[in-house]
């Protein structure tokens, strides 16, 4: 099974650790990470997902990001729109796409505590690929 990973560079210290955990877990699960695409922020993830889903050498996509609460509700808007579009693309292309983006409304400390969730995102696409093959 071949997967792609789209990761936000925003909150770089957190997201790059998420990427490391995701790549390690993919290797553990015998998944081939075909492509890693770094995008500026979570808002940019859906376009990266769309490009990856259009490739024949990618069966599923893992998304990684951290949406941390600021002084406004901007984090809510970013997360809601990204999550919705990511799900729409998964259905449109009939390929699994996991939501490995933590937040919204989290602090930096909470985001750091959720770095390990990147492994759950990889696990999710692996399970979906396996179960979809059964249909």
C-alpha positions, 0 to 999 in steps of 0.5 A: 500500500502506497501513501502520501503525506501532506504536512503543514509547515506552520507550527513547524516544531510540532508538525515536523515531529508529527511527520517523523512519527508518521513516517516511522509508523508507516514503515512499521506497518509496511506502508510505502510513503511515496511522497511527502508534501510540505505546505505553508499551513493547514488551510493549504492542505486540501490542495495538496491532498487533491494533487496527491489523490490524482496520482496513480501511485498513491492509494491514500493520504495522511494529513498532518497539522496543528491548529493552535488557538490565537486571539481570535476565532481564526483557528475555528475557521481554518480547521472547519474548512480544512476538515470539510474539504479533506473529507469531500476529497476523500469521497470524490476520489474514493481514496482514504484521507485521514485527518491528522490535524490537531485543534482547533482551540488548543494551546501549544502545550496541548498540540505538543502533547498530541504529536503522537496522534500522527501515528493514529492518522497513519493507522487510519488510512491503513485500516481503511485501505485494508477494509476497502479491499474487502468490498 
